[in-house]
Amino acid sequence: MFHKLTDATFEDQVVKSDKLAVVDFSAEWCGPCRMVSPIIHELADEYDGRIISGEVNVDENPQITLTYKVRNIPTVLFFKNGEVVDKQVGSVPKSTYKTLIEKHL
């Protein structure tokens, strides 16, 4: 399942989740972000029921962006038990994200 995450919903949907959460920090104006977003959507479908996947628009949600010190986009953070367990900055192939998901499942 894919979520549009906000400052208001982030804690309930990601931090308190008992599943691995894969969160894409991006912006509409960011070219590389437009390459990563479809990959994260595909992974949400492939791992349906096993992970939570979502996207944070950094321009619209400055609090989460600041809290997790996201300075470059796209940045994908991997959360487990409310903690960041991995991070991928920049656009990379789908296989890289799959490896990181498998590592933490």
URKA-V587275 format. One record per helix or strand of 3 or more residues. SS is the DSSP state (helix for helix, strand for strand). FROM is the first residue (numbers start at 1). TO is the last residue. If there is no record, write none. Layout:
ss=SS from=FROM to=TO
ss=SS from=FROM to=TO
This chain:
ss=strand from=2 to=5
ss=helix from=10 to=15
ss=strand from=20 to=26
ss=helix from=31 to=46
ss=strand from=51 to=57
ss=helix from=62 to=67
ss=strand from=75 to=80
ss=strand from=83 to=89
ss=helix from=94 to=104
